Amino acid sequence: MALAKAFGRVPRELMRWAMYKLDVDEWLILAVMSMCVNARTVIRTGYGNIKVFDVGVGMHHGSGLIPLLFVIVMEVISSAFLS
């Protein structure tokens, strides 16, 4: 269960570093990181929107990239420990 909560909490700079370590093209790293700029989320209820707030860590909740980026980060970190 601990990894499920960590999924969306990976720091953006760690994601950037992990993609760099796996030799992801710079243009793709910039494209992924641009999705983080001014990321916001909203709390919605049956009565309307309650609050909008900035996403300060990781990607926007519900982003399809979160699982892939999480695996990339875990791959690079685990490879560093096994080397």
N, C-alpha and C positions, 0 to 999 in steps of 0.2 A: 504494500500500500504506500510506502514511503516514496517509491519511484513515481507513482501516479501523481502525487502532489508536486513532485519536482519537475514534472513535464513542462509546465509553462513558466518555471522560475529560473531558467537558465539565463545568466547574464548575456546581454547582447554581444559584448566584447569577447566573451568566451566562444560564442557561436562563430564570430568573425575569425578568431584565432584557429578554431578547429577546422573551418573550411579552408583557411590558408594552409594549414598543416597537411591537408589531404589534396593539396594542389588544385583546388577548385579555381576556375578562371576568375580573374579579378572582376570582370564585368558581371558575372553571376553573383559574386559576393556582394558587390555594390547594389545589385537589383534586390537581393534578399534583405540587405540592411536598410534599403530605402523604404521597405514595407514597415519598418519599425518607427520611422520618423513621424512624429505627431500621432502615434497610435492612441486611440481612445476607445473606451467601452462605455456602455450605458446599462444602468439597472432599470429593467422594465417590469411593470406589473400590469394587472388587468385595469388599473386606473390610470395608466400612462407611464411616462418616463419619470423616474425619481431623481436620478443623478447621473451625470456624465463625468468621467474622470480619466486622466491620462494613464496609460499603461507604461510603467517605468522599467519593468524587467521583462525580458523575453518577448514573445510575439503576442499579437492580439489573440485573446481566448477564442478558440474555435478555428484558428487558422489551420489549413491543411498541411502547412509546412512544419508545424510543431513536432510531429512524430519523427520526420526525417531529420530535422536539425538536432533533435535530442539523441538520435542514434549516431549521428555524426560526432557529436560532442563525446558521447560515451565511448565510441570507437577510439578516438584520439587519446582520451584520458586512459583508457584501459591499455592501449598500446604503449603508452609512456611508462606505465607501471610494469609491464611485462618485458620491456627492453632491458 
